[in-house]
Amino acid sequence: MKNNDYKFVQRIIEYCDIINDLVDKPLLEQSFFQIFYFTN
């Protein structure tokens, strides 16, 4: 894994933590599932 990839993953994790503070977790998981479903 390259250093850029690591920073990118770290940024996604931080972003998820911020969203987690703003939104209830079940709602968050549901929206992630919908995004994943619609992108495939």
C-alpha distance matrix in Angstrom:
0.0 3.8 6.6 8.3 6.4 7.0 10.4 11.1 10.7 12.8 15.3 15.7 16.5 18.9 20.4 21.0 22.7 24.9 25.9 26.5 29.0 30.8 31.0 32.1 29.4 31.1 31.5 27.8 26.7 29.3 28.2 24.6 26.0 28.2 25.5 23.4 26.7 27.8 24.6 24.8
3.8 0.0 3.8 5.4 5.3 6.5 8.9 10.0 10.9 12.6 14.5 15.7 16.9 18.7 20.2 21.4 23.0 24.8 26.1 27.2 29.3 31.0 31.6 33.1 30.6 32.6 32.6 28.9 28.2 30.8 29.3 25.8 27.6 29.5 26.5 24.8 28.2 28.9 25.6 26.2
6.6 3.8 0.0 3.8 5.4 5.1 6.4 8.7 10.0 10.6 12.4 14.5 15.5 16.6 18.4 20.1 21.2 22.8 24.6 25.7 27.5 29.2 30.2 31.9 29.8 32.1 32.1 28.3 28.0 30.8 29.1 25.9 28.1 30.0 26.9 25.7 29.3 29.9 26.8 27.8
8.3 5.4 3.8 0.0 3.8 5.4 5.2 6.1 8.7 9.8 10.6 12.5 14.3 15.3 16.4 18.4 20.0 21.2 22.7 24.2 26.1 27.4 28.4 30.4 28.4 30.6 30.2 26.4 26.5 28.9 26.9 23.8 26.2 27.7 24.4 23.5 27.0 27.3 24.1 25.4
6.4 5.3 5.4 3.8 0.0 3.8 5.5 5.0 6.2 8.5 9.8 10.6 12.4 14.3 15.2 16.5 18.5 20.1 21.1 22.4 24.7 26.0 26.6 28.2 26.0 27.9 27.7 24.0 23.6 26.1 24.3 21.0 23.1 24.8 21.7 20.4 23.9 24.5 21.3 22.4
7.0 6.5 5.1 5.4 3.8 0.0 3.8 5.4 5.2 6.1 8.6 10.0 10.6 12.3 14.2 15.3 16.6 18.6 20.1 20.9 22.9 24.8 25.5 27.0 24.7 27.0 27.1 23.4 23.1 25.9 24.5 21.2 23.5 25.6 22.8 21.6 25.2 26.1 23.3 24.5
10.4 8.9 6.4 5.2 5.5 3.8 0.0 3.8 5.5 5.0 6.1 8.7 9.8 10.5 12.2 14.2 15.3 16.6 18.4 19.7 21.3 23.0 24.2 26.1 24.3 26.8 26.6 22.8 23.1 25.9 24.1 21.1 23.9 25.6 22.6 22.1 25.8 26.3 23.6 25.3
11.1 10.0 8.7 6.1 5.0 5.4 3.8 0.0 3.8 5.4 5.1 6.4 8.7 10.0 10.5 12.4 14.4 15.5 16.6 18.3 20.3 21.5 22.3 24.3 22.5 24.7 24.2 20.4 20.6 23.1 21.0 18.1 20.8 22.3 19.1 18.6 22.4 22.7 19.9 21.7
10.7 10.9 10.0 8.7 6.2 5.2 5.5 3.8 0.0 3.8 5.4 5.1 6.3 8.7 9.8 10.5 12.4 14.4 15.3 16.3 18.7 20.2 20.7 22.2 20.0 22.1 22.1 18.3 18.1 20.9 19.3 16.2 18.7 20.7 17.9 17.1 20.8 21.7 19.2 20.7
12.8 12.6 10.6 9.8 8.5 6.1 5.0 5.4 3.8 0.0 3.8 5.4 5.1 6.3 8.6 9.9 10.6 12.5 14.4 15.1 16.9 18.9 19.9 21.5 19.6 22.3 22.3 18.6 18.9 22.0 20.5 17.7 20.6 22.6 20.1 19.7 23.4 24.4 22.2 23.9
15.3 14.5 12.4 10.6 9.8 8.6 6.1 5.1 5.4 3.8 0.0 3.8 5.4 5.1 6.1 8.6 9.8 10.6 12.4 14.0 15.6 16.9 18.2 20.4 19.0 21.7 21.1 17.4 18.4 21.1 19.1 16.6 19.9 21.4 18.6 18.8 22.6 23.0 20.9 23.1
15.7 15.7 14.5 12.5 10.6 10.0 8.7 6.4 5.1 5.4 3.8 0.0 3.8 5.4 4.9 6.1 8.6 9.9 10.5 12.0 14.4 15.4 16.0 18.0 16.2 18.6 18.0 14.2 14.8 17.5 15.5 12.9 16.1 17.7 15.0 15.1 18.9 19.5 17.6 19.8
16.5 16.9 15.5 14.3 12.4 10.6 9.8 8.7 6.3 5.1 5.4 3.8 0.0 3.8 5.4 5.1 6.2 8.8 9.9 10.3 12.6 14.5 15.1 16.5 14.5 17.2 17.3 13.6 14.1 17.3 16.1 13.5 16.6 18.7 16.7 16.6 20.3 21.4 19.9 21.8
18.9 18.7 16.6 15.3 14.3 12.3 10.5 10.0 8.7 6.3 5.1 5.4 3.8 0.0 3.8 5.4 5.0 6.4 8.8 9.7 10.9 12.8 14.3 16.3 15.1 18.3 18.0 14.5 15.9 18.9 17.4 15.5 18.9 20.7 18.6 19.2 22.8 23.5 22.2 24.5
20.4 20.2 18.4 16.4 15.2 14.2 12.2 10.5 9.8 8.6 6.1 4.9 5.4 3.8 0.0 3.8 5.4 5.2 6.3 8.5 10.1 11.0 12.3 14.8 13.9 16.8 15.8 12.3 14.1 16.7 14.6 13.0 16.7 17.9 15.7 16.8 20.3 20.7 19.5 22.2
21.0 21.4 20.1 18.4 16.5 15.3 14.2 12.4 10.5 9.9 8.6 6.1 5.1 5.4 3.8 0.0 3.8 5.4 5.1 5.9 8.7 9.9 10.2 12.0 10.5 13.3 12.8 9.2 10.6 13.6 12.1 10.4 13.9 15.6 14.0 14.9 18.2 19.2 18.4 20.8
22.7 23.0 21.2 20.0 18.5 16.6 15.3 14.4 12.4 10.6 9.8 8.6 6.2 5.0 5.4 3.8 0.0 3.8 5.5 4.9 6.4 8.9 10.0 11.6 10.5 13.9 13.9 10.8 12.5 15.7 14.7 13.5 16.8 18.7 17.5 18.4 21.6 22.7 22.2 24.5
24.9 24.8 22.8 21.2 20.1 18.6 16.6 15.5 14.4 12.5 10.6 9.9 8.8 6.4 5.2 5.4 3.8 0.0 3.8 5.3 5.3 6.6 8.9 11.5 11.6 15.0 14.1 11.3 13.9 16.5 14.9 14.4 18.0 19.2 17.8 19.4 22.5 23.1 22.7 25.4
25.9 26.1 24.6 22.7 21.1 20.1 18.4 16.6 15.3 14.4 12.4 10.5 9.9 8.8 6.3 5.1 5.5 3.8 0.0 3.8 5.4 5.1 6.0 8.9 9.1 12.0 10.6 7.8 10.9 13.0 11.3 11.3 14.9 15.8 14.7 16.6 19.5 20.0 20.0 22.8
26.5 27.2 25.7 24.2 22.4 20.9 19.7 18.3 16.3 15.1 14.0 12.0 10.3 9.7 8.5 5.9 4.9 5.3 3.8 0.0 3.8 5.4 5.3 6.7 6.3 9.8 9.6 7.1 9.7 12.4 11.8 11.7 14.9 16.5 16.1 17.5 20.2 21.3 21.6 23.9
29.0 29.3 27.5 26.1 24.7 22.9 21.3 20.3 18.7 16.9 15.6 14.4 12.6 10.9 10.1 8.7 6.4 5.3 5.4 3.8 0.0 3.8 5.8 7.6 8.7 12.3 11.9 10.2 13.1 15.6 14.9 15.3 18.4 19.7 19.3 21.1 23.6 24.5 24.9 27.4
30.8 31.0 29.2 27.4 26.0 24.8 23.0 21.5 20.2 18.9 16.9 15.4 14.5 12.8 11.0 9.9 8.9 6.6 5.1 5.4 3.8 0.0 3.8 7.0 9.2 12.1 10.6 9.4 13.0 14.6 13.4 14.6 17.7 18.3 18.0 20.3 22.6 23.1 23.7 26.5
31.0 31.6 30.2 28.4 26.6 25.5 24.2 22.3 20.7 19.9 18.2 16.0 15.1 14.3 12.3 10.2 10.0 8.9 6.0 5.3 5.8 3.8 0.0 3.8 6.2 8.6 6.9 6.3 9.9 11.2 10.5 12.1 14.8 15.5 15.8 18.0 20.0 20.7 21.7 24.3
32.1 33.1 31.9 30.4 28.2 27.0 26.1 24.3 22.2 21.5 20.4 18.0 16.5 16.3 14.8 12.0 11.6 11.5 8.9 6.7 7.6 7.0 3.8 0.0 3.8 5.8 5.5 6.3 8.9 10.2 10.8 12.4 14.5 15.6 16.7 18.5 20.0 21.3 22.7 24.8
29.4 30.6 29.8 28.4 26.0 24.7 24.3 22.5 20.0 19.6 19.0 16.2 14.5 15.1 13.9 10.5 10.5 11.6 9.1 6.3 8.7 9.2 6.2 3.8 0.0 3.8 5.4 4.9 6.2 8.5 9.8 10.5 12.2 14.2 15.2 16.3 18.1 19.9 21.1 22.8
31.1 32.6 32.1 30.6 27.9 27.0 26.8 24.7 22.1 22.3 21.7 18.6 17.2 18.3 16.8 13.3 13.9 15.0 12.0 9.8 12.3 12.1 8.6 5.8 3.8 0.0 3.8 5.4 5.2 6.1 8.7 9.9 10.6 12.3 14.3 15.3 16.3 18.3 20.0 21.4
31.5 32.6 32.1 30.2 27.7 27.1 26.6 24.2 22.1 22.3 21.1 18.0 17.3 18.0 15.8 12.8 13.9 14.1 10.6 9.6 11.9 10.6 6.9 5.5 5.4 3.8 0.0 3.8 5.5 5.1 6.2 8.6 9.8 10.5 12.3 14.2 15.1 16.5 18.3 20.2
27.8 28.9 28.3 26.4 24.0 23.4 22.8 20.4 18.3 18.6 17.4 14.2 13.6 14.5 12.3 9.2 10.8 11.3 7.8 7.1 10.2 9.4 6.3 6.3 4.9 5.4 3.8 0.0 3.8 5.4 5.2 6.2 8.6 9.9 10.6 12.2 14.1 15.4 16.6 18.7
26.7 28.2 28.0 26.5 23.6 23.1 23.1 20.6 18.1 18.9 18.4 14.8 14.1 15.9 14.1 10.6 12.5 13.9 10.9 9.7 13.1 13.0 9.9 8.9 6.2 5.2 5.5 3.8 0.0 3.8 5.5 5.1 6.2 8.7 9.9 10.4 12.1 14.2 15.4 16.8
29.3 30.8 30.8 28.9 26.1 25.9 25.9 23.1 20.9 22.0 21.1 17.5 17.3 18.9 16.7 13.6 15.7 16.5 13.0 12.4 15.6 14.6 11.2 10.2 8.5 6.1 5.1 5.4 3.8 0.0 3.8 5.4 5.1 6.3 8.7 9.8 10.4 12.3 14.3 15.7
28.2 29.3 29.1 26.9 24.3 24.5 24.1 21.0 19.3 20.5 19.1 15.5 16.1 17.4 14.6 12.1 14.7 14.9 11.3 11.8 14.9 13.4 10.5 10.8 9.8 8.7 6.2 5.2 5.5 3.8 0.0 3.8 5.3 5.0 6.1 8.5 9.6 10.5 12.2 14.4
24.6 25.8 25.9 23.8 21.0 21.2 21.1 18.1 16.2 17.7 16.6 12.9 13.5 15.5 13.0 10.4 13.5 14.4 11.3 11.7 15.3 14.6 12.1 12.4 10.5 9.9 8.6 6.2 5.1 5.4 3.8 0.0 3.8 5.4 5.1 6.1 8.4 10.0 10.6 12.5
26.0 27.6 28.1 26.2 23.1 23.5 23.9 20.8 18.7 20.6 19.9 16.1 16.6 18.9 16.7 13.9 16.8 18.0 14.9 14.9 18.4 17.7 14.8 14.5 12.2 10.6 9.8 8.6 6.2 5.1 5.3 3.8 0.0 3.8 5.5 5.1 5.9 8.6 10.0 10.9
28.2 29.5 30.0 27.7 24.8 25.6 25.6 22.3 20.7 22.6 21.4 17.7 18.7 20.7 17.9 15.6 18.7 19.2 15.8 16.5 19.7 18.3 15.5 15.6 14.2 12.3 10.5 9.9 8.7 6.3 5.0 5.4 3.8 0.0 3.8 5.4 5.0 6.1 8.5 10.1
25.5 26.5 26.9 24.4 21.7 22.8 22.6 19.1 17.9 20.1 18.6 15.0 16.7 18.6 15.7 14.0 17.5 17.8 14.7 16.1 19.3 18.0 15.8 16.7 15.2 14.3 12.3 10.6 9.9 8.7 6.1 5.1 5.5 3.8 0.0 3.8 5.4 5.3 6.1 8.8
23.4 24.8 25.7 23.5 20.4 21.6 22.1 18.6 17.1 19.7 18.8 15.1 16.6 19.2 16.8 14.9 18.4 19.4 16.6 17.5 21.1 20.3 18.0 18.5 16.3 15.3 14.2 12.2 10.4 9.8 8.5 6.1 5.1 5.4 3.8 0.0 3.8 5.6 5.3 6.5
26.7 28.2 29.3 27.0 23.9 25.2 25.8 22.4 20.8 23.4 22.6 18.9 20.3 22.8 20.3 18.2 21.6 22.5 19.5 20.2 23.6 22.6 20.0 20.0 18.1 16.3 15.1 14.1 12.1 10.4 9.6 8.4 5.9 5.0 5.4 3.8 0.0 3.8 5.6 5.6
27.8 28.9 29.9 27.3 24.5 26.1 26.3 22.7 21.7 24.4 23.0 19.5 21.4 23.5 20.7 19.2 22.7 23.1 20.0 21.3 24.5 23.1 20.7 21.3 19.9 18.3 16.5 15.4 14.2 12.3 10.5 10.0 8.6 6.1 5.3 5.6 3.8 0.0 3.8 5.5
24.6 25.6 26.8 24.1 21.3 23.3 23.6 19.9 19.2 22.2 20.9 17.6 19.9 22.2 19.5 18.4 22.2 22.7 20.0 21.6 24.9 23.7 21.7 22.7 21.1 20.0 18.3 16.6 15.4 14.3 12.2 10.6 10.0 8.5 6.1 5.3 5.6 3.8 0.0 3.8
24.8 26.2 27.8 25.4 22.4 24.5 25.3 21.7 20.7 23.9 23.1 19.8 21.8 24.5 22.2 20.8 24.5 25.4 22.8 23.9 27.4 26.5 24.3 24.8 22.8 21.4 20.2 18.7 16.8 15.7 14.4 12.5 10.9 10.1 8.8 6.5 5.6 5.5 3.8 0.0
